[in-house]
Every structure is written in C-alpha cells, then in structure tokens.
Amino acid sequence: MKTPENIRHFLEQREKQWLSPFATLSAESRGRRSEEPQSDIRTEFQRDRDRIIHSKAFRRLKHKTQVFIAPSGDHFVTRLTHTLEVSQLARTIARALRLNEDLAEAISLGHDLGHTPFGHVGEEVLADLYPGGFRHNEQSLRVIDFLEKNGQGLNLTWEVRDGILNHSKAREDILSNAAGRPATPEGEICRLADALAYVNHDIADAIRGNLIKEEDLPTSATTVLGTRHSARINTMVSDVIAFSWGVSGEAPEAPAVIGMSDNVLEATNTLREFMFERVYSRQDEEADGARNILRAMYSFLLNFPHRMPDEYIYEDDPERGVVDYIAGMTDLFASSMAMAFGLI
C-alpha cells in the first residue's frame, strides 16, 4: 500500500495554525549539520526524537546511575527513568503554552545521552582527570554529533542540539543563565523540567534509601510547594505555566518569558540546595568505590589503549578517546571491565 502524500506538510501546516507565535516551527528549523532529504511522514523534530530513542546511547541510560549507585531496590530512579520524567513534564508545559511538543520532547530525551556511569560522581572524576574538562551536556552533544552510528552521528537539527547543550543550570538558581541559555522557548522548558524532575524524584529516592526523612525537608519550601511528591510537582508545573502564560500568545499584555513566580522559585531552589548539602555531596562507600573504579580505568586505558575498541583510539588526542569510552559505559559495564582488567 502506498503511503499517503504530504503528511509532513499537513503536520507543518497544523503547527502554523495552532502553535503560539513564539513557538519554534519545525518547517523553519535552522537545519542539520549535513543536509538530507526530508521525511514524507514526520516533521524534522519528530525525526530527531525517533533517532534519539533508537540510539544505543539512549538504551544504555537504563543502567546508568541517577543518584543512587547500585541501588538494591527496583523503584530507584535511573538515568533513563529520569529522562522519561523530564520528557513528560516538558511535554505537559509545552502543550499548555502552545509550544512545540515534538521539539521539547526531543531535547528532553537527548539531554543526558552523554552522562557518565555512576552519575555526577563519574562526571566529577572525568572533569578532574581530563585536561580539557568534562561536562555531561557537552558530552551529550558529542555523542549526537560524532559518537553514535559508528562515528557518523545522528545529524540532529540545530534547535535540538542547542537545547541539549544548554540544559545545564548553575547551582544557586535553576533559572540562572550562567551555564548558557537555550535559544528556543522549548529549550528553556526542558531546562526547567530537568530540575523539577530531579529535585522531586531524588527526594523520593533519598527517603527510600534512608538518607533523609520527609520531615527533614525545609519547612519554608514544603509550605509553599506541598508535603507530598505529587503535590510539589503539580505546584511547580502549574506555576511555570501560569508565570509563562505570555509565551502562549493568549495574553498579549504579559511578557513572553519562561520562568517561575518568586515564591515558588525560591522554594524550589531551597529544596535543591538542601539536596546538594544532604544527598548529592555525600561521601559514602559506593561513591568512593565508583571514584576508584573510574580513576583506575582512566589510568589503565591511557597506558593500554589497545584494550579499547578501535574507534576510541585517537592518535591526536588519546585522552579524549579514553574519556569518550568511559563516559559511554553503564555502571554495570564499568564495574565488570574494572574487574576484568584486575583493577578491583
């Protein structure tokens, strides 16, 4: 059966008719690094979403740490489930504001493709060891542009790449532009959705892991946001939508800005800082073990690069190859390789 013609064209026209004047239209994308024929069925951002979902880096997220290393329970968040939660929040906000859901979803699904094994512990180790530094958002872009598909990359659109690169936030404020600002409102939404997702599910995991108790949470924050997981998420998402309503095009008198009200933003930042102090910066046996594994692996592979797949052996920058190889590992693979190399 022949595929009906002009499905993509119909979808692009629907975007123009329905989406906000501030939305990013797929038909007006700045394009890809390498030109290629368009799909007859999917818009450019829909294609990007699908390419990310079918990538090997995306599959590996299921065995990468979010916060808890080698958790004993089945209900702890992994990097994959975190990514799916970010995508859900971003789509909800984008839909409410009449922005491009497909773009928001693609950025969300790809934002952590370059994250290391063992969560931020792994990121800290590679940032300390590699002379060029390491940031997982930059590595996500490297995965997309150079490492996936046997070095061909996924050839994603400029808008998705920009959102992924600029999703990181400064510690003191989730709305700070110190780490770079996305060029699209959809990218701004993903940046916020990332923080809203991890602040909430990391609290749940920390309580599940007996690191904190519900009553330990700052009262100044829970009074504003709520005392339950679902209540806090609902408060945060509803506040983003209400504060950002000007972006929808339905309130010409309101500023077209993605953000949060002062009191909800302050409460969210208070919760986030609490998590940095009580959970993210902890020094426990699992975290120390992960650091030791990655440091030993880095040194070993620099001295014995032939133990890596050939595609990671870069004659002009051997350390970059080691970083790319290690960053792509899952927790399980890093641990098993360290054991196979006699490092642990």
N, C-alpha and C positions, 0 to 999 in steps of 0.2 A: 504494500500500500504506500502510495506516495505521500510524503509529509506535506501538510498544507503550507502554502507560501505565506511569507510576510508576518509570521508570528512575532518575531523580534520587533518588526516595525510597529505592530499593534501595541506591544508592551511599551515601546518607547513613546508612542503617542499617548498612551494612558498615563504614563509618568508626567508628561507635559500638562495634561488636563487636570490631574488630581493633586500632584505634589505641590508643596509650598513654593513660592518664588525664590526662597532661599535654599531649596533642596538642590542636591547635585544630580543632574540628569545623566543617565548612562550614555545617551546619544551625544553628549557634549564632553565626554571624557577627554583628558589630555592625551590618551592613548597609551600604548605599550612601548617598552624599550625596543622591541622588534615588531615591525608591522606584520599582521597576519590577517587572513580573511575572517570576516565576522560570522557568527553563528546565524543560521536561519531561524533558530528557535529561542535562544537565550540572549538576554542583554549582556553587555560587557561585564557588569558587576556580578551577574548570576554565573557567568563562566568562571570568574575569579573564585567565587565561593566554592564552586564544584571542584576546581583544580586543587584548592586547599584541602578540602575534605578527602580527596582521593590521593593526597600526597603521603609519602612514607613518614615524613616528619610529623604529620598530624596523627597518624596511628601510634607513633611512639609516645605521644603525650599521656597515654593511658598508664604507662609505667614510669612516669616522672613525678617526683615529689612536688606537692604544693607547699605545705608547711611541715607536715609530719613525715619523717624519714622512716621507711619500712614500718608503716603502721600495722598494728595487729588486728584491727577491725576492718570489716568490709565497707563501712559507711564513711570513712575518712575521704576528704576531697583529694582528688589527684589533679594534675595539671590539665587533663582532658575534661574532667567534670567542671573544673573552674572555667575553662574556655566555653563550655556549653552554657554555663550560667551567665557569663558575660554576654554571650550572643543573645540569650533570652531577654535580658534586661535592655540591651541596646535596641533590639527589635521593638520591644514594647514602647520605649521612649520615642524612637524614630517614627513609629506608626502614629502615635498620639500627636506628634508635632508635624505630621505630613512630610517627613523627610524620607530619604531613600533607604528603605529597609534592607534592600539587597546589598548596598554598599556598607551599611552598618554591620550587617551580618558577616560579610567577607572580611572586613577589618578585624572584627571580634574573633573570628575563627582562626585567623592567622597571626594574632598579636603575640603569641608565646611560642611560635614554632622554633625559635632559636634558644629557648630556655635550656639550661644545663640540667644534668642529673642532680639530684639532692637539693632542688630548689635554689633559694637565694644563697645557701651555703656554697653551692657549686659556683654560682656567679661570682661571689666574693673571692673564692680561691683563684679562679681564672683571671679575674681583674688584677689580682695581686701578682700572679706569676707571669702573665703575658706582658711584655714591654709596651705593646700597643694598647693595653687596657681591654676591658671586656664589658659590654653592656648587652643584655639579652635582647633589647629592642633592635639594636644594630645587627645582632646575630640573626634575628628573625628575618631581617631584610636580606642578609647574606644567604640564608637558606633559600629564600624565594628567588633570588636573582642568580645564584651560582651553584648551589649545592644539590638542589633537587633534580630529579630526572637525569642522574649521571652527569651532572655539571651543566646541563642545559638551562636549568632554572624553570620557573613556572610562567615567566613572562606576564606578570600581572599588570593591571592598569596603574597609572601614576597615582590615582586617588587612593587606592587600596594600599599601595606601598607607602605613601605619605602617612596614612593613618596608623599603620603598623609601626613605622619608625618613630612617630611622635606620640605614642600612647603612654610613655612613662611619665611619672609625676615626681615632684620634689617631695621630700619627707614632710616638710612642715605644713603643706597645704595641697590638697588634691586638685585645686584649681590654679595652682601656680604655673606660670609659663616658663619657669627656669629651665625645664628639661626639653623645651621645644613645644610649639603649638601646632596642632593639625591644621591643614588648610581648608578643610571642609567641616560643616556642622556635624555630619555623620561621624567624622573622626573625633570631634570633641565629645560626642555622645559615648563613643566606645571608650575613650579615656576615662570618663566618669564612671561608666558601667563597670569597668575593670575594678576600680576602687570600691564601688558599692558592693560588688560581688564578693571580693576577697575579705573585706572588713567583716562582713556578716558570716560567711561560711567559715572563716578562720576562727571567729569567736566560738562557733558551734563545735569545731574540731578541738579547740583548746579546752573547752568544757568537757568534751567527750574523752579527751586524753588526760583529764585531771590536772591540767596546768593551772587552770583558773576555775572559779565558780561564778555562776550567774550574778551573785551578789557582789562580786569584786568589780564589776563594771562601773565606771564613773557615773554617779547619780546624775550629775549635770548633763550627761549625754542621754541616759536612758529616760529621763524625764521628758526630754524633747522627742526622742526617736521611738521609744517604746521598750518594753521589757522582754518582748518575745522576738525571735528571729524574723518571722513573717511580718510583724508589725513594724520593725525597723526598716526592712526593705520597702514595704509599702509607703512609709513616711518619706523615705529618701527619693524613691522613684516619683511619687506624686509631687514632691516639692520641686524636683528638676523640671517636670512637665509644666507646673504652674509658673515657675520663675522664668522658664524659657518660652513661654507661650507666644511671644512676639515672633519667634522663628517660624511658627506655623503659618504665618500670613493672615491669620484670623483676627489679629489685633494690631492694626497699623500704628496705633499710638504707642505700643510697647516696644522696647528695644529688642532687636533681633540678636539676642545673646544667649548662649548655652551656659547655665550656671545653677546655683542653689541660693536660697534665701540665707541671710546672715546667721540666723539661729540654728538652722539645720546644718549648714556648712560647718559651723563651729562645733556642734555636737558630733558630727561625723569625723572631723579632724581630731577631736578629743579621743574618740574611740580608737582611731587609727594610731595615735601616739601611744595610747595605753597598750595596744597590741605590740608595737615596736619594743616598748620597755619590758613587757612581761612575757612575750612569746617569741617574736622574731629574733631577738638578740640573745636568746638563751644559749648557754654553753652546756650541752648535755653529752652523754656518751655517744649517742647516734650521730650528732652533728660533728663531734670531734673525729669519729671514725670515718665519716664522709670526707672531711677535710684531708685526713691522712691518705685515704684512697686516691683522691684526685691529685694531691701533690706528688705522691709516689708514681702515679700513672704518667703525669706530665714529664717528670724527670726520666722515667724509663723509656717513653716513646721518643723523647729527644735523642737519647743515646742509641735506641734501636728502632729507627723509623720503619725498617722493613717489617716490623710486626703490625703495621697498619696496612689497610687496603691501599693499593697503588694510587688511587685517586686523591689520597690525602698527603702524598709525598710531594711537597712543593720545593723545588730546588732553590728558588729565590727567597723563600721565607719558610723554613722548616717549622718554626714555632707556630706559624699561622695554621699549618696543616694539623699540628697536634691539637690546637685549640678547636678547630673545626670538627675533628674526630671525637674529642672528648665531649664537646658541647652537644653533639648529636646523640650521645649514649643515653639509654634509660638507666634508672637506678640499678635494675637487675643486671643489665649488661655490664655496667661499670664494675659492679661488685664481682661478677663472675670472671671478668677479664683480669682484674687485680689478683684474684685467686689463681688464675691460670698462669699469670706472669710471676707468681711467687712473691707478690708484694704485700700480701696479708696472710 
